[in-house]
Amino acid sequence: MARRLLNELDDAIAHLDGSEPEKDLLSIVCHDLKDPLASIVMGAGFLRKTIPAEDGAARRVVDAISRSADRMSQLIGDFHDLARLQAGALSFDPRPCEIVPILNGAIRSFEARARERSLAVTLTAEGEGLAVMGDPLRLTQLASKLIANAVKFTAPGGRVLVQAAEVNGRVRMAVNDTGRGIPAERLARLFDYGANARRTPRDGPGLGLAIARGLVDLHGGEITVESRVGEGSTFAVVLPRASVKATPSTP
């Protein structure tokens, strides 16, 4: 049932024609799913605490329920964020902020997943005080979408390198992976939410890259991608540098 619901939501998002009634309807559906989804999460948590440790089969079922619930929650959140971005209604509170602490925070949130997949996720920074004018929460969200995409498509034992540097008076942050790469014919529509939703969740980035592009646009920046099949991909974001000194900040 959960898998069917996920597929139906993915298909609905993929076929959005941009009309407000259709977007409103799907938004209502996503909103109404939150309460039953919360009940599923609570129920799975209760079962995990009560099932004996030696009952491996039951625990695997509960783990599968939890993973499906997490995926549904992510999909609902992504859709709402994308809808707010398109409507110009996403909260945005820009201020001078240093990018390195933000990237470090985003990387830490993937430590457990990286360990599970035996991935090395590291950060390199060139230059001091790499500050941008941006919203720390949205910058963390942006970095997380790009890192999540890299982790998802990098095979166990691979590497994800997050970079920050000053380039021509602006701040460049990039996420480079040793993943499977992206075919050239898909690069042109890589940030198209409709095209990617049709590939969710098995072989595409879902709504994450569309949201990333929206967040970059919100900050007045640019996002590019370079990729070779079998060698990996690099997503690079260039943002205006803050004109005043920033204090280290966390979202």
Sequence and secondary structure as in RCSB ss.txt:
>XXXX:A:sequence
MARRLLNELDDAIAHLDGSEPEKDLLSIVCHDLKDPLASIVMGAGFLRKTIPAEDGAARRVVDAISRSADRMSQL
IGDFHDLARLQAGALSFDPRPCEIVPILNGAIRSFEARARERSLAVTLTAEGEGLAVMGDPLRLTQLASKLIANA
VKFTAPGGRVLVQAAEVNGRVRMAVNDTGRGIPAERLARLFDYGANARRTPRDGPGLGLAIARGLVDLHGGEITV
ESRVGEGSTFAVVLPRASVKATPSTP
>XXXX:A:secstr
 HHHHHHHHHHHHHT  S HHHHHHHHHHHHHHHHHHHHHHHHHHHHHHHS TT HHHHHHHHHHHHHHHHHHHH
HHHHHHHHHHHHT S    EEEEHHHHHHHHHHTTHHHHHHTT EEEEEEESS  EEEE HHHHHHHHHHHHHHH
HHTS TT EEEEEEEEETTEEEEEEEE S    HHHHTTTT HHHHHTTTTTTS TTHHHHHHHHHHHTT EEEE
EEETTTEEEEEEEEEB SS  B    
